[in-house]
Every structure is written in structure tokens, then in C-alpha cells.
Amino acid sequence: MPEGASHPVDDIIVCRDVHKWYGDFEALRGIDLNVKIGEVIVILGPSGSGKSTLIRCLNRLEEHQRGSIIVDGIELTNDIRNIHDVRSEIGMVFQSFNLFPHLTVLDNITLAPVNVRRWSQERATEIAMKWLNRVGIPEQAEKYPGQLSGGQQQRVAIARALAMQPKIMLFDEPTSALDPEMIKEVLDVMRDLARSNYTIMAITHEMSFAREVADRIIFIADGQIVEQSHPAEFFTNPREERTRLFLSQIL
Amino acid sequence: MATRVVALEEPNPRSPQSSLTAVIQSMRGRSPWTYLSWLVLTGLSALLIIRQMRESFPLPLAILLAWLIGISTVVWGELNHRHTKTTSWLKANLFSSTANALLSLFVCFVLLSLVRVVWDYAVVRATFDPDLTAPEARPEGVGAAWGVLIGASKLLLTGTLEMEFLPRVWTAFGIVTGLGVLTLAVHWANRLGRKTLPRSWLNGLWLVSPLPIYILLAGIPRRDPFVSLPAILAGTALFIGVYFALDTLRIIQFRIRTMLLWACVWPILYLVWGFLGWTGWFTPINVDHWGGLLLTLVIAVFSIIVSFPLGVGLAFGRRSTARGIPLWLPLPIAIVLAVWALLTSTPQVLTSARNGTEKILAFWPLLIPLAAWLFQRFFKGNVISGACTIYIEIVRGVPLITVLFMAIIIVPLFFQEGAQIKNTWAVLAGFSLFNAAYLAEVVRGGLQAIPLGQYEAADALGLNSFQKIRFILLPQALQIVIPALVGLFVGVFKSSSLVGIVGLFDLMGIAASVTGNPKWQGLRTELYIIAAVVYFLGSYAMTSYSWRLERRLANAKR
């Protein structure tokens, strides 16, 4: 890992000139990005701009074809061992929850800790219950995902990702599939996490959330980082024409 | 025509004019076909009733009375706008219209006459004496000669298997029955909330049970009490090597404790095998002598158990998205091979060729690069997916009968003289390989029904391939395909009777050949009825288990 040695120790994610093609379509066109430990980053951008692709490349759900991605000092290559090591350090929350419908809420959460982290069932259950308490639904532990509301399911999905004690949390539009009255309960949980020093990268369309918790906002369009700055500056004084156009459309 | 009649007579219970006159009036003004159908049904029913009444009086009369009472309660309820649970059921199912009421009566009497014929044949005029089965010994006008079941019971159950081995067959049967009873008892106790044997123990017992059953049914060749240390070490090394390979690829990871247990499996198996072989307690059985119900069950159970993991593997293999090998790798190899074959084989064939076709055929090596190119073209160099797809499609394109013929005629050609493979094993292998292809497609259907998000969630959590398959994909895929899977298993059970054409005698084959024996000549009906009952019970057991399973899994989701 030649690049890995040179990067500052507190950068937990380092992307250098990351390119990604889907067939002929270039989804990412040279992304350079450093993320510090404990930083909360919100990624904004029009649909189809490559935001999802970028964070899915970080845990190799998508494969990048050029450039390098180093997460927690491990470079993502085709080596399956590196991929597994990186994945167990990254928690991911999806737009469509992706809970396992055939397992109870508790089994959903303890599955990976028991099988990947090799914790005892007792320890995993204890930690799972701790997180279920933190997201506010400990009483649903024995139910199946199909019996919960959308907001509750998304909170279980967050607890499932957190139970692995990851260093980084990725959120891929976690509130987009929710009814309006359930968005708040999920955002509250995310706010809570942002304040407790997790490294977070979130794609969201909740501008108030972005303004409130983000340390940095990254604006992506056409597979490139167009602008990145502190939210106060980003929303009030955008530098790029493309950013201004986007903000005028959504605000 | 019947459906049209029903549609015309849609009853309207809330109508205010629904009184007796209205009922009668509603029967007027129909198409001539409706009246004709009523007439035909009434006539046929009357004929049947008269015939049945002639044979014996009380039963037909009782049915007729029941029908009359039923129809009058329904009409009474209709007139008073008041239905009890019973009358509304009767109305909906038996008396929803004039034609349906007549049809109910007719069907009742058809059933009665059928039951009477069967009852008369199978019970009233039947003999159960095993000595009264030969054609000349059977009394005049006798019905079923069930004695054949007692007389030929040994043949029907185990075929031509030597008598001395019967205790071993019964022991094997006892093991399976015992485990079945144990499983039921544990499930029952669990439902009552009592702590008994843990599930994992039960699964473990089932998992090892094929070994003693194999030893009982096939035996172990007698051998010297010679323990070969290299063999033990080599086996253990193989186990550990495979483990490390899987671990390095992150396909499967055991805990150290589990790993050590697995490493002990080989030496223990080796020693037990060697010891039993040395004692000579289990003389080898000629498996081609298996027959009757034993063979049917062995074929069904063996091919289901073996084809299941094979089929699951093929399904995952076909869906493999592994990075393909690039075209430049296989193509030069194929060309080198083709050139080599052209230089060595073609000249010989050309010199001995007798006509033009044979001369053209001599250039067969040219097909090698073509095959390599086609393979790359269709599977993009993905060897796993390509091989699985080709296997599945070829096997599914060949009838089972052909597979069985190939198994016993072509496969032995590959073996050296003397090391001949037994027909039964060849057939069992053929069955399993055949069914694996069908099973693979069923399982693949289930896998395709699982949303992509499930795969992504499992990956994102860092589960390895084995864990992803074991905990996320298979449970969901199999639950989706339970109906198709059980249909397949029932098909396997029934198609086991095809082994008759390659000279093995399963239940069906034995039943047919028993009728050829002078002692039981012409008792086809009896034997085929019994075969039908056995096949029905087996199939029904499987389907009813699958219903229960589906219900249980559906309940778990609510």
C-alpha cells in the first residue's frame, strides 16, 4: 500500500482519482476525497450524479475501475480478504432498509456480530439490546421485520449496522422511502449518532438535517465533486454556478 | 353447460319477493338447454336410484331422505330469510341452484354405486387366505385374493435380497423409524414447552444416520486388521487443507474448536471402518439384489439427499458472477490442442477412411477452437457459470430413461474389466445427477426472487459467501420454492419405477413379476392397488408435510 503509508493517520477514508464505469457510462470521473475520523459528511447532488455509486464503492458493493480507495489503512482491491475486513468496519444503511425478513429483529442484529465478529451469542444479544434501546424500540426485539412500520424498520437497520461496532457509518438516502411522519424518528437517531463522534457519510435530501449536523457538505454532479464546504457557507454562499442551480431547484 | 346454468340462476336472498311462488317463478322462462339438463340429470339420478334400490334398500333410501331434508331446510331458510351455519353451507355448496341440487343427488348415487362395487370386491367377496391365491385354488366368484400380500410379502418388501440379510434391512428400517419417532416426540415436547433434546443434536443424529444405514444395507468388504498411518495422515491433511483453502478465500470459517472436531472425523471414520471390516460382521450385500419397496425407498431417499446439495451448488454456480478468464488464455490452448490432434489423429483416420463423410469427420479437431470461442462468447469466460449452465441444459434436454440406459450401458465402458460398477449404483448416480439439474433450476428460481437488497445487506455486513448462502439466501430461496421442490421430490419418488426398464425390480417391477408366478397368477388388480396405495401414501406424506411447513413459515412472518 504505497499510498496508504503516506496519508495522515487521522484520515480514515482516502479516495484518489476514483473512476467507475457502467458499460460506456462513466458514473464517477476522478473523485478525490479525504475523510477524517469523526467527521460527518453529507453528500448532496442531483439524481444520477453518482452519490450512491461513490459510497457504495467505499465498501465495494460497487467496484471502481481506476484510482485507489483506502479505508482505515486498507486498500480496496480484488483481494477478498481486504474487502471483508473493510466491510466489517463499515456499517451501511440502505434506502429500502434491506432487513432479513425471515429473521427476527434480534436475529437480524446479532447475525453478523456472532458470525463475523465471532462474539458469543450472549454478548451479541446484550449489544443488540443496547442499540435497540438507543434507537428506541427494545420491545420489538422478538418481532419480524414485516410486523414493523417503515420508520421502525429503518431504526432496526441502523441498530444492525451499529451492532458490528463499525468505525464508519454510510447512509444511502435513509429517509427517502419513509412516510413523512416517520422521517423524524430516523433523523433523530442519526442526529444522535452524529453528535457521538461517529464518522458518517450520508446521502440525504433533508436539508435541515444537513445544515444542522454536517461538518462538511460535498456536492456531486456528473460524477465529479463540484464543491465542498462547511454547510453555513454552502447554503448561503455557494461558489459554483452548478451548485447555485441545484440549490435553487430544491430550496 | 352446467356453469351457464349456475350463472343464470344467481339467487338473490335479499329480494323481497323471495317466496315459494317467486322460487317457482324463477324456474320459468329458461332456455331449452336448461330444461333439458334438468331432465337429463333427473333421469340419470332416477335410473341410478332404482338400480341401487334393487340391490339393497336402506342405504339409497337414507341418502335420498338426507337429500330431501337438506333441500327442504335450505328452501325453508330461504323463504324465512333465515339461515343457520349448516343451511348456508348446504346452500352454497350443494343446493345453490336447481341444476346443482340435482347434480348433488346424482353425484351422491354415483359415489354410492362405486363404493359398493369396490367394497363388494375388496371385502365382501374377498379372501385373505394365502393358500387360496393360485388360479385353480381360488373359489368360484371370489373377489380380491389378498392372500398374495402375505404370500409375496418378502418379495414385495425386499425383492430378491437373500433371506439372511433381512435382519439388517429391518435394523436399518428401525433406525429411520426410531429417529422419526424421536423427532416427532421432541417437536411435540417443545410445543408443550418442555426442554428436551436440543435441535442441533437431533439434526446431528439425522446427519450421521446415512452411515450406519449404508453399512447395514450394503456392508463392508472383509479386510485385514491393518491400520495404515499414511492413509490417516493423508485424509486428515486433506481435510485441513480444504479448510485452509476455504478459509483463505473467506468462503467458510470455522472456530478452532469446530475445526479440530472436523479434523478428527477422518481418523475416527477410518478406524471404525477398518474395525468393522476386520470383524466381518457386515458381509457385503450384492446391491443388485435389492428390490421391492426397499429399492423404491432407497432410490427416492438417496437421490433426494444427494441431488439436493448438488442442485443447490449448480444453482449458485449458474448464477456465479465470478470474473471470467480472458479470451487470450483459452484460445491459444485450444489452437495448440487442435493442431496436435490434427497432426496425430487426422492422418490415421484419413488413411483408413472409406468414404467422403469419414474424410470430413477426420478434421474434427477444428471444432476445438470453435467450442472455446463459443464458450467465451456466451459465458464471457466464466468457467463456473458456463459449466453449470451447460450441464443443466444438457441433462434437462435428455429423458430420464436415456440417462438410466446410459448409466448402465455406457458408464461401465469407462471402467476396467473386472472393476465393474454395480447396476444399482449406476442407476442411483444417474437418478441423482438427473434430478440435480431440475432441482438446480427450481432453486435458481427462488434465488432470483430474492431482492438484490438482501445480497447487498449481507455483503455490507461482512458475511462471507458461505454465511451469506447459509443464513440469508438459502432460507429465503427454499421457502419460496417449497411447492415446486416438493413437487419435484414427489416426481422422483414416482419415477423411481422407471428402473424396471434397466432390469432392476422396484416395487412396481416386483408387483408385475409376482403376477407371473403360477402361485399368484392373474392377481394384477390386488398388487397394483397395493402399489398405488404405497405410492399415494408416500406422495401424500411429502405434500402434507410441505403444507404444514408453508403454514408454519407463513405464520412466522405475520
Interface residues (C-beta under 8 A of the other chain):
Chain A: N59 R60 L61 N78 I80 R81 H84 R87 S88 I90 G91 M92 F94 S96 F97 N98 L99 F100 P101 H102 L103 L111 A112 N115 V116 R118 Y144 G146 Q147 R160 A161 M164
Chain B: T248 L249 R250 R255 R323 P451 G453 Q454 E456 A457 A458 D459 A460 L461 G462 L463 N464 Q467 F471 I472 P475 Q476 Q479 L553 A556 K557 R558
